[in-house]
Amino acid sequence: MDQKIIDKIKEIVDPKYVLTKEMELLLYSYDAFLDKQKPDVVVLPSTTEEISKIVKLCYENNISVVGRGSGTNLSGGTIPTRGGVMLHFSRMINILDVDFENLTVTVEPGIFTLDLQNFVASKGFAYVPDPSSQKVSTMGGNVCENSGGAHCLKYGTTTNHVRGLEIVLNDGTIINTGGKAQDYPGYDLTGIMTGSEGTLGIITKIILNLMKPVEAINTMMAVYDSIVDAANTVSAIISDGIIPACLEMMDNTVMRAVDAALKMGYPLDAAGILIIELDGMPEGLSEKAQKIVEICKKNNAKDIKVPKDAAERMAIWGGRKGAFGAMGQIRPAYLVCDGTVPRTKLPEVLAKVEAISKEFKLPIGNVFHAGDGNLHPLILFDERDKDEKQRTLAASTAILKACADVGGTISGEHGVGIEKLKEIAFIFSKDDLQFARKLKKAFDPTDIVNPDKMIPAA
């Protein structure tokens, strides 16, 4: 990048927040996917106005610009494929407005999800979406990826909780979409931006829905000798008309890794466990729980554990939330697929995942949002072994094809990024993809905003 451009950026943002050293750039060259590409400069802006000026400068000089939060993206969505400017939001972490009367909170994109949740909880409210990365993931990233989490079965993904956005477009123009009201006329630009993987503009402000916390929670853990039985239980619960807050599944491979790392005391002789959580009004909750116990037993659950207190409940969730990190007990790296299938197809696709594991000679652990069919097969490998890495990528493609073949999709919440550019053809036609390219061009005619992501080039 021309030094004159960097000097102009330093006129917009305090020079100490403009990073150009080799080591600094290396630290921002990757996210939680496998590829790497250094930006030419990393900028830590503090205001929408600074971002607008920087993006306008990029527009005038045909320089790509990528927004980044914590870099927890699992599909390469924040890798700067063309170098250029990376906007890092670590200085934009403020809660800008709290309006409990209208059940909204307005935040900057860099705030950690859990920090926001803890703040509103201290005031007697709740922000519900709970991605497993909530301790470190940022709200800007959650919006761009339409993140879900364990409780998305009942409460939906991020898109169901975003009321409005402030966005910087590719030429530096600042626009606002939606707002505190429940509905606005015109095109649903808020919906288009949510899940767009940062390819249509830079999100600088987010208006979110809040809820009152649930009055009662009932959690249980069902133990199975067969993953198929556990998967069938999921469909049986839903078909009975019961919608739990969440239904999470973990197989033996993952249980062993979590137990080794966190000493959870899991039944390691079991094939898998199903974490079931009900919430709502206290009245009638125990009856629903008893009905679920009956369904679990009917589907061959060999044991059903109910936590005695809040501490035991949190321990169950601690194991689930810590599952990805615990996989280092088995192999140095993993690639997580997040294909999603109709619930009734879970047994069939899980069997295919097992067959793919054997075919490519790679261990695969399964931990996933069973309630909405959102699989998370963790393909375990050593990144230093080139052959193993190639087999891992091929196995990932095979798993996503298996999901698409049964009427599913290639991503439930982690996005397409650069990881699934080839696999997106499994679910979209050429006309579908061409229409998406036209939409991208309408927002970003010069193709500088997070280019090369989500939609493959024609």
C-alpha positions in Angstrom: 0.0 0.0 0.0 1.2 3.5 -0.9 2.6 5.2 2.2 0.6 8.3 1.3 -2.6 6.4 2.0 -1.3 5.3 5.4 -0.4 8.9 6.1 -3.9 10.0 5.3 -5.3 7.3 7.5 -3.1 8.7 10.3 -4.7 12.1 9.8 -8.1 10.5 10.4 -7.2 8.2 13.4 -4.6 8.8 16.1 -1.4 7.3 14.6 -0.9 5.0 17.6 -4.1 3.2 16.5 -2.7 2.6 13.0 -0.7 -0.7 12.9 1.8 -1.4 10.2 4.6 -3.4 11.8 5.1 -6.9 10.4 4.3 -8.7 13.6 1.1 -6.6 14.1 -0.1 -7.5 10.6 0.7 -11.2 11.1 -1.6 -11.2 14.2 -4.5 -10.0 12.0 -3.8 -12.3 9.1 -6.0 -15.2 10.2 -9.2 -16.1 12.0 -10.5 -19.5 13.2 -10.3 -21.0 9.7 -7.2 -22.5 8.0 -6.0 -19.8 5.6 -3.9 -16.7 6.2 -3.5 -13.3 4.4 -1.9 -10.2 5.9 -3.7 -6.8 5.6 -1.6 -3.9 4.5 -2.6 -1.8 7.6 -4.8 -2.4 10.6 -6.8 0.6 11.9 -8.5 0.8 15.3 -11.2 3.5 14.8 -13.3 4.8 17.7 -16.3 6.5 15.9 -18.6 6.0 12.9 -17.2 9.2 11.4 -13.7 7.9 11.4 -14.8 4.7 9.7 -16.8 6.7 7.1 -13.7 8.8 6.2 -11.4 5.7 6.0 -13.9 3.8 3.8 -14.3 6.8 1.6 -10.5 7.0 1.2 -10.5 3.3 0.3 -13.3 3.9 -2.2 -11.4 6.7 -3.9 -8.3 4.6 -4.2 -9.9 1.2 -4.9 -8.5 -0.4 -1.7 -10.3 -3.3 0.0 -11.6 -2.9 3.5 -12.5 -5.6 6.0 -14.2 -5.3 9.4 -13.0 -7.5 12.2 -14.1 -8.2 15.8 -12.4 -11.0 17.8 -11.5 -13.2 14.8 -13.5 -16.2 16.0 -15.0 -16.6 12.5 -14.8 -20.3 11.5 -15.1 -19.9 7.7 -12.4 -17.3 6.9 -14.8 -14.4 6.8 -12.3 -11.9 8.2 -9.3 -12.9 6.2 -8.2 -9.9 4.1 -7.8 -11.8 0.8 -6.6 -8.7 -1.0 -4.6 -7.1 1.7 -5.9 -3.5 2.1 -7.3 -2.0 5.3 -8.6 -3.9 8.2 -10.9 -2.1 10.6 -10.6 -3.6 14.1 -13.4 -2.7 16.5 -11.7 -3.2 19.8 -12.2 0.5 20.7 -15.9 0.5 19.8 -17.2 -1.5 22.7 -19.8 0.9 24.2 -23.4 0.5 25.2 -24.8 3.6 23.6 -28.5 3.5 24.7 -30.5 1.5 27.1 -34.3 1.7 26.7 -35.9 -0.9 28.9 -39.3 0.6 28.4 -39.1 -0.3 24.7 -37.0 -3.4 25.4 -34.0 -2.3 23.3 -30.3 -1.7 23.8 -28.0 0.0 21.3 -24.4 -1.1 21.1 -21.2 -0.6 19.1 -20.0 -3.6 17.1 -16.9 -4.4 19.2 -18.7 -5.3 22.5 -18.3 -8.9 23.6 -21.6 -10.8 23.5 -21.2 -12.0 27.2 -20.4 -8.5 28.4 -23.6 -7.3 26.9 -25.6 -10.2 28.3 -24.1 -9.7 31.8 -24.9 -6.0 31.7 -28.5 -6.4 30.8 -28.9 -9.3 33.2 -27.7 -7.0 36.0 -30.7 -4.8 35.2 -33.2 -7.6 35.1 -33.3 -8.3 31.4 -31.9 -10.7 28.9 -30.3 -10.8 25.4 -31.0 -14.3 24.4 -28.7 -15.5 21.5 -25.9 -17.5 23.0 -23.2 -18.6 20.6 -20.6 -20.9 22.2 -18.0 -18.2 21.6 -20.0 -15.6 23.6 -17.1 -14.9 26.0 -15.0 -13.5 23.1 -17.2 -13.1 20.0 -18.4 -9.5 19.3 -21.9 -8.3 18.4 -20.7 -7.0 15.1 -19.5 -10.5 14.1 -22.7 -12.0 15.5 -24.8 -9.8 13.2 -22.6 -10.4 10.1 -22.8 -14.2 10.6 -26.3 -14.3 12.0 -25.0 -16.3 14.9 -27.2 -18.8 16.7 -26.3 -20.8 19.8 -27.8 -23.5 21.9 -31.1 -21.6 22.6 -31.8 -20.8 18.9 -34.3 -23.7 18.7 -36.9 -21.7 20.7 -35.6 -18.1 20.4 -34.2 -17.9 16.9 -30.8 -16.6 15.7 -29.4 -13.1 15.8 -31.6 -11.9 13.0 -34.7 -12.4 15.2 -33.2 -10.0 17.7 -31.9 -7.1 15.6 -34.2 -4.1 15.3 -31.9 -1.7 13.5 -28.4 -0.9 12.2 -26.1 2.0 11.4 -24.0 1.1 8.3 -21.2 2.7 6.4 -21.5 1.9 2.7 -18.6 1.3 0.3 -18.2 5.1 -0.6 -18.3 6.2 3.1 -22.0 7.1 3.1 -23.7 6.5 6.5 -27.2 5.1 6.5 -29.6 3.8 9.2 -32.0 0.9 8.9 -34.9 -0.1 11.2 -35.1 1.4 14.7 -36.7 0.9 18.0 -40.2 0.3 16.6 -41.3 -3.2 15.7 -41.6 -2.7 12.0 -40.7 -0.2 9.3 -41.9 0.2 5.7 -39.7 -0.3 2.7 -37.0 -2.9 2.0 -35.8 -4.9 4.9 -32.2 -3.7 4.8 -31.6 -4.7 8.4 -32.5 -8.3 7.4 -30.3 -8.1 4.3 -27.3 -6.9 6.3 -27.8 -9.5 9.0 -25.9 -12.6 7.8 -24.3 -10.8 4.9 -20.8 -11.7 6.3 -19.7 -8.1 6.2 -19.8 -8.0 2.4 -22.3 -5.2 1.9 -21.1 -2.6 4.3 -19.5 -1.8 7.7 -21.9 -2.1 10.7 -21.1 0.6 13.2 -24.2 0.5 15.5 -26.7 -2.2 16.4 -30.2 -1.9 18.0 -31.1 -5.1 19.7 -34.2 -6.7 21.3 -34.3 -7.5 25.0 -36.5 -9.8 26.9 -37.4 -10.4 30.5 -35.6 -13.4 31.9 -37.6 -16.7 32.1 -39.1 -17.5 35.4 -38.2 -21.2 35.5 -35.6 -23.5 33.9 -35.6 -27.3 33.9 -32.5 -29.0 32.5 -31.7 -32.7 32.1 -29.1 -34.8 30.4 -30.1 -38.1 28.8 -27.5 -40.8 28.2 -27.6 -43.1 25.2 -25.8 -46.2 24.0 -26.7 -45.2 20.4 -26.4 -41.8 18.7 -29.3 -42.9 16.4 -31.5 -43.3 19.5 -30.5 -39.8 20.7 -31.3 -38.3 17.3 -34.6 -40.0 17.2 -35.5 -38.6 20.6 -35.0 -35.1 19.2 -37.6 -35.6 16.5 -40.0 -37.3 18.9 -39.9 -34.4 21.4 -40.6 -31.8 18.7 -43.3 -33.9 17.1 -45.1 -34.2 20.4 -45.6 -30.5 20.4 -42.9 -29.6 23.0 -40.4 -26.9 22.0 -37.6 -27.0 24.5 -35.3 -23.9 24.8 -32.6 -26.2 23.5 -31.6 -29.7 22.5 -27.9 -30.2 22.3 -26.0 -33.5 21.5 -22.5 -34.6 22.2 -21.0 -38.0 21.0 -18.4 -40.1 22.8 -15.4 -38.7 21.0 -16.3 -35.2 22.2 -17.4 -36.3 25.7 -14.0 -37.9 26.2 -12.1 -34.8 25.2 -14.3 -32.5 27.4 -13.9 -34.9 30.3 -10.2 -35.0 30.0 -9.9 -31.2 29.8 -12.7 -30.2 32.3 -13.2 -33.3 34.5 -16.9 -33.3 33.9 -17.6 -36.9 35.1 -19.4 -37.8 31.9 -20.5 -41.5 31.4 -17.6 -42.4 29.0 -19.1 -45.8 28.3 -22.0 -44.1 26.5 -22.3 -43.4 22.8 -23.6 -39.9 23.5 -25.6 -37.5 25.6 -28.5 -35.2 24.9 -28.8 -32.0 26.9 -32.4 -30.9 27.1 -33.5 -27.6 28.6 -37.1 -26.3 29.1 -37.9 -22.8 30.2 -40.9 -20.6 30.7 -43.6 -20.2 33.4 -43.2 -22.5 36.4 -46.8 -23.7 35.9 -46.8 -26.8 33.7 -43.0 -27.0 33.3 -42.6 -30.1 35.4 -45.4 -31.9 33.5 -43.5 -31.1 30.2 -40.3 -32.4 31.8 -41.9 -35.6 32.8 -43.3 -36.1 29.3 -39.8 -35.6 27.9 -38.4 -38.2 30.3 -41.0 -40.6 29.0 -40.0 -39.9 25.4 -36.3 -40.3 26.2 -37.0 -43.7 27.8 -39.2 -44.8 24.9 -36.2 -44.0 22.6 -33.8 -46.2 24.8 -32.2 -43.6 27.0 -30.3 -45.6 29.6 -30.1 -42.9 32.2 -31.5 -39.4 32.7 -29.6 -37.0 35.0 -31.2 -33.9 36.5 -28.9 -31.3 38.1 -29.6 -30.8 41.8 -28.9 -27.1 41.7 -27.8 -24.1 39.5 -24.1 -25.0 40.0 -24.7 -28.5 38.5 -26.7 -27.0 35.6 -23.9 -24.5 34.9 -21.4 -27.4 34.9 -23.4 -29.2 32.3 -23.4 -26.1 30.1 -19.7 -25.5 30.9 -18.9 -28.8 29.3 -21.0 -28.0 26.2 -19.6 -24.5 25.8 -16.1 -25.8 26.3 -16.3 -28.6 23.8 -14.5 -27.0 20.9 -11.6 -25.9 23.0 -11.3 -29.3 24.5 -10.7 -31.0 21.2 -7.0 -30.2 21.5 -6.8 -33.2 23.8 -7.1 -35.4 20.7 -5.5 -33.6 17.7 -3.7 -30.2 17.2 -6.4 -28.8 15.0 -9.9 -29.2 13.8 -12.2 -28.1 11.0 -15.8 -27.7 12.0 -18.6 -28.2 9.4 -21.9 -26.6 10.3 -24.2 -28.1 7.7 -27.9 -28.2 8.8 -30.4 -30.9 8.0 -34.1 -31.5 8.7 -34.3 -33.1 12.2 -35.7 -36.3 10.8 -32.6 -36.7 8.7 -30.2 -36.5 11.7 -29.7 -40.3 12.1 -29.1 -40.8 8.3 -26.6 -37.9 8.1 -24.8 -38.9 11.3 -24.3 -42.3 9.8 -22.8 -40.7 6.7 -20.5 -38.6 8.8 -19.2 -41.8 10.5 -18.7 -43.4 7.0 -16.8 -40.3 5.8 -14.6 -40.5 8.9 -13.6 -44.0 8.0 -13.2 -43.2 4.3 -10.8 -40.3 4.8 -9.1 -42.0 7.9 -9.8 -39.0 10.1 -11.4 -38.9 13.6 -14.6 -36.8 13.7 -16.3 -35.7 16.8 -20.0 -34.6 16.9 -21.3 -31.8 19.1 -24.3 -29.9 17.8 -27.6 -28.1 18.0 -29.7 -31.1 17.5 -33.0 -29.3 18.0 -32.7 -27.4 14.7 -30.6 -30.0 12.9 -27.5 -27.9 13.0 -24.6 -30.3 12.8 -21.0 -29.5 13.9 -18.8 -32.4 12.9 -15.3 -31.6 14.1 -12.8 -33.1 11.7 -9.6 -33.6 13.8 -6.2 -33.3 12.1 -2.7 -32.0 12.2 -2.4 -28.9 10.1 1.4 -29.5 9.7 0.6 -32.7 7.7 -0.3 -31.4 4.2 -1.9 -34.7 3.1 -4.0 -34.8 6.3 -5.1 -31.2 5.7 -6.2 -32.0 2.1 -8.1 -35.0 3.3 -9.8 -32.9 5.9 -11.0 -30.4 3.3 -12.2 -33.2 1.1 -14.0 -34.8 4.1 -15.7 -31.4 4.8 -17.0 -31.2 1.3 -18.3 -34.7 1.5 -20.2 -33.9 4.7 -21.7 -30.7 3.3 -22.8 -32.6 0.2 -24.5 -35.2 2.4 -26.4 -32.4 4.2 -27.5 -30.8 1.0 -28.6 -34.1 -0.5 -31.2 -34.7 2.2 -32.7 -31.2 1.8 -30.4 -29.4 4.2 -27.9 -26.6 3.8 -24.2 -26.0 4.0 -24.1 -23.6 6.9 -26.4 -23.0 9.9 -24.5 -20.2 11.5 -20.8 -20.1 10.7 -21.2 -18.7 7.2 -19.7 -19.4 3.8 -16.7 -17.1 4.0 -13.9 -18.5 1.8 -14.3 -22.0 3.2 -17.5 -23.0 1.3 -17.3 -21.0 -1.9 -17.3 -24.2 -3.9 -19.9 -26.0 -1.8 -22.4 -23.2 -2.1 -23.3 -24.6 -5.6 -24.8 -27.6 -3.7 -27.7 -25.5 -2.6 -28.0 -22.6 -5.1 -28.4 -22.6 -8.9 -26.4 -20.5 -11.3 -29.3 -18.0 -11.5 -29.5 -17.8 -7.7 -25.8 -17.0 -7.4 -25.9 -14.5 -10.3 -28.8 -12.7 -8.5 -26.7 -12.6 -5.3 -23.8 -11.1 -7.2 -26.1 -8.3 -8.5 -27.2 -7.6 -4.9 -23.6 -7.3 -3.8 -22.9 -5.0 -6.7 -25.8 -2.8 -5.8 -24.4 -2.2 -2.3 -20.7 -2.4 -3.3 -20.2 -1.6 -7.0 -16.4 -1.4 -6.7 -16.1 -4.6 -4.8 -14.0 -3.3 -2.0 -16.0 -4.3 1.1 -14.8 -7.7 2.4 -14.4 -9.1 -1.2 -14.1 -12.7 -2.2 -16.4 -14.0 0.5 -19.8 -15.8 0.5 -20.5 -15.7 -3.2 -18.0 -17.2 -5.7 -16.9 -15.2 -8.6 -18.8 -15.9 -11.9 
